[in-house]
Amino acid sequence: MKWGIIGTGNMGSMLTSALINSGAIHSNQLTIFNRTPEKAEKLAETFTDLRTASSLKEIQQKSDILFICVKPHHYSDILNELKDNFTEGQCIVSITSPISVEELEKATPCQVARIVPSITNHAFAGVSLFTFGSRISEQYKQTLKNTFSYFSEPVEVEEAHIRVASDIVSCGPAFISFLLRNWIQAAEDVAGINEDQATKLTENMMIGLGKLFAKKIFTLEELMAKVTVKGGVTGEGLQALEDHTGELFHEMFKATQRKHKEDKESIDL
């Protein structure tokens, strides 16, 4: 199987690294392309036998499975340039939520999937979100799922839930990092702890928390109950969070849903 990745920005580079470093595919099975050749060439220097293409048409010709890892408004230009040479035997994979599999199926004769990765895949962890088109073969489905299982847990999601699922899986690390950054700053401001020490403690707490969930030792509710002593410090802290969180997360999800709608309305494949 020959693989191709168009776009070597944050997600395209992460996907390249995860595919090769996890052992999911060998570097000589993969070709990458970027409008700025230097970016692709620099990434290729990291992996022996990783190939670069000099044009969109070249990577199209060399790929059975072709990932499009660019911003949503660039999709139409790419598809217009390649539309005359796609085949029914090829599989196109979008990694962005505003581009639905139905839209890609209308724009190309290809078999289609959407896979939304996460930066956590760098550590061979986390989830990758899958949505399949109506004409994709079982062989391609299994190949994609088996390949991504090397560095993530593949999870199928309905089209209606792709945005909120992406918020949790793909955007979530950035959102949680923002909250933890504020957590560390507040610890320094209120209690005077050194920022570096607070950061180290927080990072290791998060690693330990993740391992608790990975081993299914506690649910969220069980964990809070285990740590909270009646009349104790944790209880006071939780009450303060409940009193002041307000509509924070509701507003966050409203904002991402609104942006998703705007992006979809601005795209014309």
Backbone bond lengths (Angstrom), bond angles and torsions (degrees), N, CA, C in turn:
res aa  C-N    CA-C-N  psi(-1)  N-CA   C-N-CA  omega(-1)  CA-C   N-CA-C  phi
1 M - - - 1.462 - - 1.524 109.59 -
2 K 1.317 116.41 132.42 1.467 122.11 179.57 1.531 109.22 -105.27
3 W 1.346 114.93 132.49 1.457 121.83 -174.98 1.527 110.24 -116.02
4 G 1.342 115.98 148.78 1.450 120.53 177.00 1.515 111.23 -139.53
5 I 1.323 116.51 147.23 1.468 121.87 177.62 1.522 108.53 -130.44
6 I 1.321 116.07 119.54 1.456 122.44 174.75 1.524 107.64 -96.74
7 G 1.318 116.48 117.94 1.463 121.31 -179.43 1.515 110.93 101.98
8 T 1.330 116.26 117.25 1.468 120.28 -179.11 1.526 111.07 -119.15
9 G 1.341 115.68 41.49 1.457 120.66 171.71 1.514 109.99 -77.77
10 N 1.333 117.33 -151.03 1.469 120.80 -176.36 1.526 112.51 -57.67
11 M 1.332 117.12 -51.14 1.458 119.91 -175.79 1.518 112.17 -75.32
12 G 1.341 117.45 -40.15 1.458 119.57 178.70 1.522 112.17 -63.94
13 S 1.325 116.83 -40.02 1.466 120.85 177.64 1.524 111.16 -67.65
14 M 1.347 116.06 -42.28 1.463 119.72 178.44 1.522 110.45 -61.39
15 L 1.325 116.77 -43.52 1.455 120.98 -178.85 1.527 110.94 -65.02
16 T 1.317 116.61 -41.84 1.469 120.64 176.32 1.526 110.85 -57.76
17 S 1.322 116.04 -49.21 1.463 120.80 -178.81 1.523 111.92 -63.49
18 A 1.342 116.76 -43.97 1.462 120.20 -177.82 1.523 111.26 -65.31
19 L 1.319 117.21 -43.01 1.461 120.74 -179.36 1.526 111.68 -60.71
20 I 1.336 116.20 -43.06 1.465 120.20 -175.40 1.528 111.66 -82.73
21 N 1.336 116.75 -49.11 1.469 119.77 -175.40 1.524 113.10 -65.83
22 S 1.330 116.90 -29.11 1.467 119.98 179.59 1.519 112.21 -78.31
23 G 1.321 116.64 -13.69 1.463 120.26 -176.01 1.509 113.28 85.70
24 A 1.332 117.15 9.08 1.462 120.77 -179.59 1.519 111.43 -63.21
25 I 1.331 116.54 -41.99 1.456 121.45 174.52 1.529 108.17 -139.59
26 H 1.315 116.25 162.22 1.469 120.47 175.27 1.528 108.49 -88.56
27 S 1.314 116.19 148.87 1.461 120.11 -176.23 1.525 112.83 -59.05
28 N 1.339 118.04 -28.20 1.464 118.79 -179.07 1.532 112.80 -76.31
29 Q 1.334 116.64 -4.45 1.467 120.74 175.06 1.528 111.97 -90.35
30 L 1.329 117.15 -6.37 1.458 121.60 -170.60 1.527 111.73 -117.35
31 T 1.335 115.31 135.35 1.461 122.97 173.22 1.523 108.35 -121.27
32 I 1.323 117.17 138.19 1.460 120.88 179.72 1.525 109.93 -121.85
33 F 1.332 115.16 154.94 1.465 120.95 178.50 1.508 109.56 -143.75
34 N 1.334 115.62 140.49 1.461 120.96 173.04 1.526 108.71 -141.38
35 R 1.324 115.83 143.68 1.472 120.50 179.81 1.529 111.08 -56.95
36 T 1.337 115.41 -35.04 1.462 120.41 172.71 1.527 107.29 -95.83
37 P 1.333 118.54 100.13 1.472 121.65 -172.17 1.523 114.17 -54.13
38 E 1.334 116.32 -34.54 1.459 119.63 -176.92 1.522 112.32 -58.60
39 K 1.339 117.16 -34.64 1.464 120.58 -179.79 1.527 111.21 -66.07
40 A 1.311 116.24 -43.64 1.468 119.68 178.45 1.517 110.88 -67.84
41 E 1.323 116.54 -41.33 1.468 120.45 -179.18 1.527 111.71 -64.34
42 K 1.334 116.58 -38.18 1.466 119.83 178.55 1.526 110.69 -64.87
43 L 1.347 116.58 -40.88 1.463 120.28 177.61 1.524 110.35 -65.77
44 A 1.322 116.83 -39.04 1.466 120.88 -178.76 1.520 112.15 -64.36
45 E 1.328 117.30 -27.75 1.469 120.64 178.24 1.524 112.29 -63.79
46 T 1.349 116.01 -21.46 1.465 120.96 -177.47 1.518 112.08 -76.96
47 F 1.332 116.85 -25.71 1.460 120.59 -172.28 1.529 110.57 -126.30
48 T 1.327 115.94 123.39 1.453 120.58 176.61 1.523 110.38 -63.17
49 D 1.316 116.50 133.13 1.471 124.24 176.04 1.529 114.24 76.88
50 L 1.340 119.05 0.20 1.468 120.23 174.45 1.524 108.24 -69.29
51 R 1.330 116.20 131.10 1.453 120.91 -173.94 1.529 111.29 -100.50
52 T 1.324 115.84 149.70 1.457 121.31 173.09 1.518 109.07 -117.62
53 A 1.326 115.27 146.17 1.464 121.11 176.70 1.517 108.95 -104.26
54 S 1.325 116.06 150.13 1.461 120.61 -179.08 1.519 112.54 -92.76
55 S 1.343 116.65 -8.43 1.462 120.28 -179.27 1.515 110.18 -154.97
56 L 1.334 115.28 164.10 1.467 120.65 176.29 1.530 110.81 -62.80
57 K 1.302 116.41 -41.21 1.464 119.53 -178.14 1.521 111.68 -66.22
58 E 1.326 116.47 -33.33 1.466 119.14 178.28 1.522 111.11 -66.22
59 I 1.331 117.00 -45.05 1.466 118.73 -178.99 1.525 110.43 -70.07
60 Q 1.315 117.45 -31.91 1.464 120.74 175.25 1.520 110.83 -61.19
61 Q 1.324 116.77 -45.10 1.458 121.49 -178.82 1.524 112.96 -67.05
62 K 1.347 116.25 -26.93 1.463 120.73 -175.00 1.527 113.58 -94.37
63 S 1.327 118.47 1.51 1.472 120.40 -170.80 1.522 112.78 -122.09
64 D 1.342 115.33 130.00 1.464 120.65 167.76 1.529 109.77 -81.10
65 I 1.339 114.67 -42.73 1.463 121.92 177.21 1.521 107.67 -115.94
66 L 1.336 116.90 121.89 1.463 121.47 -173.20 1.527 110.04 -122.45
67 F 1.335 116.04 114.21 1.463 122.05 177.37 1.521 109.83 -87.68
68 I 1.323 116.35 134.93 1.461 121.67 174.83 1.516 107.59 -108.07
69 C 1.323 115.82 106.37 1.469 122.32 -172.96 1.532 109.85 -114.91
70 V 1.329 115.39 57.87 1.468 120.80 179.29 1.524 108.95 -126.09
71 K 1.331 116.23 173.14 1.460 120.31 178.38 1.527 110.07 -66.79
72 P 1.331 117.27 149.63 1.475 120.44 -174.26 1.522 114.83 -52.24
73 H 1.345 118.63 -39.10 1.459 119.63 -175.61 1.524 113.09 -74.40
74 H 1.350 118.14 -4.85 1.456 121.25 176.52 1.537 112.14 -93.09
75 Y 1.328 116.95 -10.41 1.462 120.40 -176.42 1.522 112.42 -60.46
76 S 1.326 117.12 -44.25 1.464 119.88 -174.88 1.524 110.99 -61.83
77 D 1.340 118.01 -40.60 1.467 121.01 179.25 1.526 110.87 -62.61
78 I 1.335 116.02 -42.81 1.469 120.14 -179.46 1.527 110.80 -65.46
79 L 1.322 116.49 -46.65 1.459 119.95 -177.76 1.524 111.54 -66.99
80 N 1.325 117.33 -36.96 1.465 120.22 178.02 1.518 111.35 -64.03
81 E 1.328 116.86 -37.76 1.462 120.32 -179.44 1.523 111.78 -71.28
82 L 1.340 116.79 -29.86 1.466 120.29 -173.63 1.526 114.29 -103.89
83 K 1.329 118.04 -7.19 1.470 121.23 -166.90 1.531 114.31 -57.78
84 D 1.322 117.89 -31.31 1.467 119.52 -174.94 1.525 113.31 -78.03
85 N 1.339 117.11 -10.81 1.474 119.31 -174.55 1.521 114.43 -119.18
86 F 1.324 117.17 3.40 1.460 119.13 174.66 1.530 110.02 -69.02
87 T 1.334 116.02 152.57 1.463 120.69 176.93 1.528 110.10 -125.47
88 E 1.309 115.54 161.05 1.462 121.12 179.08 1.524 111.72 -67.22
89 G 1.315 116.82 -20.01 1.463 120.41 -179.31 1.508 114.05 -84.86
90 Q 1.332 117.21 -10.03 1.468 120.83 178.91 1.518 110.93 -86.33
91 C 1.328 114.31 155.80 1.468 121.18 176.91 1.527 108.61 -121.14
92 I 1.332 115.94 123.95 1.460 121.71 174.99 1.519 108.55 -100.45
93 V 1.323 116.03 135.72 1.461 120.71 178.32 1.525 109.21 -122.60
94 S 1.314 116.06 119.90 1.464 121.82 173.89 1.525 108.42 -92.09
95 I 1.339 116.93 146.15 1.467 118.99 177.44 1.531 111.55 -113.93
96 T 1.329 117.14 12.66 1.463 120.01 -176.37 1.516 111.36 -118.72
97 S 1.320 117.44 139.37 1.452 121.00 -173.64 1.528 114.87 -69.95
98 P 1.349 121.21 -32.48 1.469 118.65 -177.80 1.528 114.62 -67.16
99 I 1.335 117.60 -21.10 1.461 121.16 179.77 1.523 108.46 -94.05
100 S 1.317 117.15 110.10 1.463 120.54 -176.96 1.521 110.62 -83.29
101 V 1.324 115.82 160.23 1.462 119.64 177.97 1.528 110.35 -66.24
102 E 1.321 117.47 -32.65 1.454 120.88 178.50 1.526 111.18 -63.24
103 E 1.337 117.11 -40.56 1.459 120.77 178.65 1.519 111.52 -65.49
104 L 1.322 117.08 -40.37 1.459 120.49 178.68 1.528 111.40 -68.06
105 E 1.322 116.56 -35.65 1.464 119.65 177.88 1.532 111.21 -66.20
106 K 1.318 116.92 -35.39 1.466 120.39 177.68 1.530 111.50 -70.78
107 A 1.341 116.05 -31.29 1.467 120.59 -175.02 1.520 113.34 -86.58
108 T 1.349 117.70 -17.03 1.467 120.80 -176.64 1.531 109.72 -141.35
109 P 1.337 117.05 162.28 1.463 120.38 173.53 1.525 112.35 -86.34
110 C 1.330 116.76 1.20 1.466 121.87 -171.52 1.519 113.33 -74.03
111 Q 1.308 114.72 166.14 1.455 121.76 165.51 1.531 106.76 -80.32
112 V 1.331 116.09 144.60 1.461 119.43 -166.26 1.524 112.02 -132.99
113 A 1.327 114.28 141.77 1.466 121.03 171.38 1.526 108.28 -142.93
114 R 1.304 115.53 156.13 1.458 120.93 168.19 1.514 107.17 -118.09
115 I 1.332 116.79 130.59 1.458 122.05 175.98 1.516 107.68 -130.65
116 V 1.313 117.06 117.39 1.465 121.71 178.13 1.523 107.85 -100.62
117 P 1.333 117.49 110.61 1.470 120.69 -179.96 1.525 111.11 -85.27
118 S 1.311 116.03 -179.41 1.465 122.51 177.53 1.516 108.82 -135.97
119 I 1.316 116.16 151.58 1.459 120.09 176.98 1.528 111.28 -61.09
120 T 1.339 117.24 -22.52 1.466 120.35 176.98 1.530 111.93 -64.79
121 N 1.340 117.03 -18.35 1.462 120.34 177.34 1.514 111.89 -63.67
122 H 1.352 117.25 -21.48 1.460 121.27 174.54 1.529 110.55 -54.69
123 A 1.343 115.55 -35.16 1.466 121.60 -178.29 1.525 111.49 -95.86
124 F 1.346 116.53 15.99 1.472 122.23 -177.15 1.527 109.79 56.25
125 A 1.316 115.50 45.81 1.465 121.97 -177.54 1.521 109.02 -144.57
126 G 1.331 115.04 172.35 1.450 120.19 177.60 1.515 112.85 84.39
127 V 1.321 114.76 -167.81 1.466 122.88 -172.67 1.528 109.77 -115.88
128 S 1.324 116.69 149.92 1.463 122.41 164.60 1.528 107.04 -120.36
129 L 1.327 116.21 131.99 1.463 122.34 -174.13 1.529 110.36 -92.76
130 F 1.326 116.71 132.11 1.469 122.34 -176.47 1.521 111.48 -118.38
131 T 1.339 116.02 134.86 1.459 123.04 166.98 1.521 106.95 -134.25
132 F 1.316 118.07 128.29 1.459 121.70 -176.53 1.519 111.65 -107.72
133 G 1.339 115.94 145.31 1.449 121.64 174.46 1.521 111.27 -74.46
134 S 1.303 115.70 173.85 1.471 120.91 -173.99 1.523 113.13 -76.69
135 R 1.328 117.72 -21.29 1.464 119.02 -175.33 1.523 114.19 -113.09
136 I 1.308 118.00 11.16 1.460 119.75 178.74 1.521 110.01 -73.10
137 S 1.319 116.59 139.75 1.468 121.21 -177.31 1.520 111.30 -77.07
138 E 1.306 115.54 157.92 1.461 120.79 176.32 1.525 110.63 -62.75
139 Q 1.331 116.41 -32.64 1.468 119.80 179.25 1.523 110.78 -62.67
140 Y 1.328 116.44 -46.26 1.468 119.25 178.64 1.528 111.03 -66.08
141 K 1.327 117.29 -40.19 1.469 120.38 178.29 1.520 110.85 -56.38
142 Q 1.327 115.68 -50.50 1.458 119.99 -177.09 1.525 111.70 -68.36
143 T 1.335 116.45 -37.75 1.466 119.22 177.78 1.520 110.98 -60.78
144 L 1.330 116.90 -45.27 1.464 120.61 -179.10 1.530 111.11 -66.40
145 K 1.325 116.96 -46.00 1.467 120.03 179.99 1.528 111.28 -63.28
146 N 1.325 116.45 -45.52 1.466 119.83 -179.29 1.524 111.10 -63.35
147 T 1.320 116.40 -39.67 1.466 120.53 -179.11 1.525 110.76 -65.75
148 F 1.332 117.13 -46.86 1.457 120.26 -177.51 1.524 112.49 -72.65
149 S 1.327 117.46 -19.70 1.464 120.00 178.08 1.532 112.02 -68.94
150 Y 1.334 117.64 -14.26 1.463 120.67 175.30 1.521 111.68 -65.73
151 F 1.326 117.64 -27.84 1.466 119.81 -175.18 1.524 114.06 -136.02
152 S 1.344 117.54 10.66 1.463 119.98 179.08 1.520 109.08 -163.90
153 E 1.327 114.73 175.74 1.467 119.89 171.66 1.526 107.93 -104.58
154 P 1.340 118.10 108.79 1.462 120.08 179.22 1.533 111.09 -69.02
155 V 1.332 116.38 130.18 1.463 121.82 -179.71 1.528 108.71 -132.33
156 E 1.322 117.23 124.95 1.463 120.95 176.12 1.529 109.95 -80.45
157 V 1.337 115.84 137.33 1.465 121.46 178.48 1.522 109.65 -130.85
158 E 1.333 115.39 151.76 1.458 120.71 176.58 1.528 109.91 -74.29
159 E 1.328 115.41 152.55 1.467 120.56 179.33 1.528 111.39 -55.32
160 A 1.332 117.12 -39.27 1.466 120.68 -177.07 1.521 112.83 -63.98
161 H 1.337 116.79 -21.83 1.463 120.70 -175.35 1.528 113.02 -111.01
162 I 1.345 117.36 9.08 1.458 119.03 -175.06 1.526 111.93 -64.51
163 R 1.343 117.97 -35.85 1.457 119.25 -177.42 1.527 111.41 -69.93
164 V 1.318 117.69 -49.35 1.458 119.26 -178.17 1.527 110.29 -67.12
165 A 1.339 117.43 -35.42 1.465 119.98 177.01 1.527 110.18 -65.06
166 S 1.324 117.10 -38.97 1.464 121.14 176.89 1.524 111.57 -66.11
167 D 1.343 116.33 -36.85 1.469 119.94 177.09 1.527 110.34 -58.74
168 I 1.331 115.86 -42.73 1.463 120.75 -177.63 1.525 111.04 -72.41
169 V 1.332 116.91 -46.79 1.457 121.73 -170.73 1.525 113.19 -85.85
170 S 1.329 116.27 -47.83 1.461 120.65 -172.10 1.524 112.80 -94.32
171 C 1.346 116.76 -45.87 1.468 120.19 177.95 1.527 111.69 -82.32
172 G 1.318 117.17 -23.44 1.455 122.24 -174.54 1.519 115.01 -50.26
173 P 1.355 119.13 -45.53 1.466 118.49 179.33 1.530 113.39 -57.28
174 A 1.334 117.11 -36.17 1.472 119.72 178.00 1.525 110.54 -70.74
175 F 1.333 116.74 -41.09 1.463 120.15 179.93 1.534 110.97 -64.31
176 I 1.334 115.78 -45.67 1.459 119.62 179.78 1.527 110.61 -65.89
177 S 1.332 117.10 -37.58 1.469 120.31 178.09 1.525 110.99 -62.75
178 F 1.335 116.60 -38.05 1.469 120.36 176.55 1.529 110.59 -61.93
179 L 1.322 116.48 -45.33 1.463 120.03 179.57 1.527 111.28 -63.50
180 L 1.318 116.99 -42.16 1.465 120.49 -179.72 1.526 111.56 -68.48
181 R 1.341 116.58 -34.01 1.462 119.49 176.28 1.532 110.10 -61.55
182 N 1.345 116.27 -41.75 1.462 121.08 177.66 1.530 111.04 -69.45
183 W 1.319 116.77 -35.97 1.475 123.48 176.60 1.528 110.01 -58.24
184 I 1.345 115.46 -47.59 1.474 120.61 -179.00 1.525 110.73 -65.88
185 Q 1.325 116.78 -42.94 1.459 120.35 -179.93 1.526 111.19 -62.84
186 A 1.348 116.29 -41.00 1.468 120.15 179.40 1.522 110.92 -65.49
187 A 1.332 118.19 -38.89 1.461 121.40 177.95 1.520 110.92 -60.64
188 E 1.339 115.71 -40.14 1.463 120.34 178.50 1.533 110.93 -68.79
189 D 1.349 115.91 -45.15 1.466 120.42 -176.79 1.525 112.54 -65.66
190 V 1.332 116.52 -42.94 1.467 121.01 -172.88 1.522 111.88 -84.67
191 A 1.346 116.66 -42.97 1.461 119.98 -171.76 1.522 114.23 -111.96
192 G 1.330 118.29 -5.58 1.453 121.32 173.72 1.504 116.07 79.85
193 I 1.340 119.17 10.35 1.457 120.74 179.82 1.527 109.74 -69.16
194 N 1.312 116.68 146.33 1.454 122.23 177.86 1.534 110.41 -63.18
195 E 1.327 116.53 137.68 1.473 120.48 -176.87 1.521 112.28 -58.89
196 D 1.337 117.31 -42.67 1.463 120.01 -179.03 1.525 111.56 -62.87
197 Q 1.322 115.77 -40.81 1.462 119.05 -179.77 1.527 110.53 -69.12
198 A 1.333 116.50 -42.69 1.465 120.18 178.41 1.526 110.91 -61.53
199 T 1.340 116.18 -37.82 1.469 120.65 178.94 1.524 110.85 -65.80
200 K 1.338 116.16 -45.01 1.468 120.17 179.61 1.527 110.90 -62.32
201 L 1.318 116.92 -43.56 1.466 120.50 179.11 1.518 111.39 -63.51
202 T 1.326 115.90 -41.66 1.463 120.35 -179.03 1.524 111.04 -66.40
203 E 1.322 117.21 -45.39 1.460 120.51 -179.56 1.522 111.26 -60.29
204 N 1.325 116.70 -44.04 1.468 119.22 -179.48 1.515 112.46 -71.57
205 M 1.333 116.76 -32.16 1.464 119.50 173.52 1.522 110.25 -61.74
206 M 1.346 117.14 -42.46 1.464 121.09 -179.30 1.523 111.55 -66.90
207 I 1.329 116.75 -37.98 1.462 120.23 176.89 1.524 110.32 -62.93
208 G 1.325 115.91 -44.92 1.463 119.76 178.16 1.513 112.54 -64.72
209 L 1.325 116.56 -40.42 1.466 120.79 178.54 1.527 110.46 -61.97
210 G 1.334 115.56 -42.76 1.458 119.56 178.70 1.523 112.24 -61.24
211 K 1.322 116.33 -38.55 1.466 119.85 179.61 1.522 111.60 -68.29
212 L 1.339 116.54 -35.24 1.466 119.68 175.85 1.527 110.50 -60.26
213 F 1.335 115.66 -44.06 1.467 119.25 179.93 1.521 110.91 -70.87
214 A 1.337 116.81 -38.42 1.467 120.04 -179.21 1.524 111.15 -61.86
215 K 1.318 115.85 -37.03 1.466 120.21 179.97 1.524 112.38 -88.25
216 K 1.346 116.15 1.84 1.474 122.58 178.34 1.529 111.76 54.38
217 I 1.328 114.98 40.65 1.463 119.81 179.02 1.526 110.59 -75.56
218 F 1.331 116.74 -39.92 1.464 121.35 178.22 1.526 110.17 -137.10
219 T 1.338 116.05 151.37 1.452 121.21 164.11 1.535 107.35 -83.23
220 L 1.323 117.18 173.10 1.459 120.25 176.92 1.523 111.56 -57.61
221 E 1.331 115.57 -46.20 1.460 120.39 -178.26 1.529 111.53 -65.50
222 E 1.334 116.29 -41.75 1.462 120.18 179.51 1.517 111.28 -64.63
223 L 1.334 116.50 -38.88 1.457 119.98 -179.52 1.522 110.83 -63.67
224 M 1.331 116.73 -45.86 1.464 119.27 179.06 1.522 110.92 -61.23
225 A 1.327 116.30 -39.63 1.461 119.83 -179.66 1.528 111.55 -67.11
226 K 1.327 117.08 -38.00 1.459 121.02 -178.88 1.531 112.23 -67.35
227 V 1.341 115.69 -35.94 1.464 119.67 -175.80 1.532 111.80 -85.37
228 T 1.328 116.49 -24.70 1.464 120.46 -174.24 1.525 111.53 -89.08
229 V 1.334 115.70 121.32 1.465 122.18 174.56 1.532 107.99 -103.19
230 K 1.320 116.32 133.61 1.456 120.18 -178.43 1.531 110.55 -55.28
231 G 1.332 114.81 125.59 1.459 120.41 -179.52 1.512 114.14 78.34
232 G 1.333 117.28 7.05 1.460 121.13 -175.26 1.523 113.37 -95.33
233 V 1.332 114.62 -176.14 1.461 122.38 -175.90 1.529 111.64 -65.27
234 T 1.340 117.33 -44.14 1.466 119.80 -177.98 1.521 111.10 -59.85
235 G 1.314 116.11 -41.86 1.458 120.28 178.39 1.518 112.64 -60.06
236 E 1.339 115.85 -41.21 1.464 119.73 177.83 1.532 110.86 -64.38
237 G 1.321 115.45 -41.26 1.463 119.34 179.03 1.517 112.31 -65.27
238 L 1.330 116.66 -42.64 1.463 120.30 177.88 1.525 111.72 -62.71
239 Q 1.336 116.29 -38.87 1.460 119.51 178.64 1.533 110.56 -64.29
240 A 1.335 116.03 -40.10 1.463 119.59 177.38 1.526 111.11 -62.81
241 L 1.329 116.94 -40.70 1.463 120.28 177.17 1.527 110.62 -62.85
242 E 1.326 116.37 -44.34 1.462 120.27 179.94 1.529 111.06 -62.42
243 D 1.321 115.83 -37.79 1.470 120.29 -177.86 1.523 112.51 -71.32
244 H 1.343 117.14 -28.36 1.459 119.52 -170.53 1.529 115.54 -114.85
245 T 1.324 117.82 -9.60 1.468 119.09 179.73 1.519 111.33 -66.82
246 G 1.333 115.86 -40.99 1.460 120.35 177.15 1.520 112.81 57.74
247 E 1.341 116.21 -132.22 1.459 122.26 -177.16 1.528 112.38 -97.35
248 L 1.328 116.88 20.90 1.467 121.32 -174.56 1.526 112.83 -50.18
249 F 1.320 117.06 -55.44 1.456 119.93 -174.99 1.528 111.95 -75.21
250 H 1.330 116.84 -32.13 1.461 119.33 174.01 1.531 110.30 -59.69
251 E 1.332 116.07 -43.53 1.461 120.44 -179.00 1.529 111.17 -67.95
252 M 1.329 116.49 -35.43 1.461 119.73 177.91 1.523 110.66 -62.47
253 F 1.327 116.92 -49.03 1.464 120.14 -179.63 1.528 111.52 -67.62
254 K 1.320 118.04 -34.21 1.469 120.15 175.16 1.522 110.62 -61.90
255 A 1.338 116.39 -41.11 1.465 120.84 -178.93 1.530 111.26 -64.98
256 T 1.329 117.44 -42.97 1.461 119.71 -179.04 1.531 111.15 -70.00
257 Q 1.335 116.83 -37.15 1.465 119.80 176.25 1.528 110.85 -63.74
258 R 1.325 116.13 -40.01 1.467 120.93 179.33 1.528 110.86 -64.70
259 K 1.348 117.00 -44.85 1.455 121.19 178.98 1.522 111.13 -64.36
260 H 1.321 117.18 -39.19 1.462 122.01 178.19 1.526 110.47 -60.03
261 K 1.320 116.59 -43.56 1.466 121.39 179.59 1.522 110.45 -64.04
262 E 1.335 116.93 -43.08 1.456 121.70 179.11 1.532 110.81 -62.05
263 D 1.328 116.03 -43.60 1.468 120.33 -179.66 1.525 111.05 -62.71
264 K 1.332 117.53 -44.38 1.453 121.13 -179.29 1.530 111.00 -63.02
265 E 1.319 116.46 -39.62 1.463 120.18 -179.03 1.515 112.76 -69.65
266 S 1.328 116.87 -23.66 1.465 120.60 -177.70 1.512 113.47 -90.05
267 I 1.347 117.19 -5.88 1.471 121.27 -175.98 1.517 110.06 -100.68
268 D 1.310 115.39 133.16 1.459 121.02 176.48 1.521 109.06 -133.37
269 L 1.333 115.98 102.08 1.456 119.32 178.86 1.523 111.88 -83.81
